[in-house]
Amino acid sequence: MTSDTEQTQNGSASSIAGRVMRELGVRGLAAAIGLFGRSTPAEALYQEACCELYYPPLGNYTYCARNATYTWYCQYGYLQCTCCECPGCSDYTCYYG
């Protein structure tokens, strides 16, 4: 998701794979598999910022975070987001870092 071409060209395969797994959010992916039987975030129904969400965003991140089944972090360029899913809802909050 990030465009670190210098690191990609100079990095080993294991460091590239590690970066990809961090960006996907290993915990979020594992929870999604357990909850929805889905194996990849590409099967998500909603793309918001860098968050791949199963439910439409609620518009109230505080509520989602308090009732979250799981949360994860993602990054797209300089945009850094925290994403959450709770039963029947999802949401996200982002900032430029």
DAURQUI-V969583 format. One record per run of one state. SS is the DSSP state (H for helix, E for strand, L for the rest). FROM is the first residue (numbers start at 0). TO is the last residue. If there is no record, write none. Layout:
SS	FROM	TO
SS	FROM	TO
This chain:
L	0	3
H	4	9
L	10	11
H	12	23
L	24	24
H	25	35
L	36	39
H	40	42
L	43	44
E	45	47
L	48	49
E	50	52
L	53	55
E	56	56
L	57	59
H	60	65
L	66	68
E	69	75
L	76	77
E	78	85
L	86	87
E	88	95
L	96	96
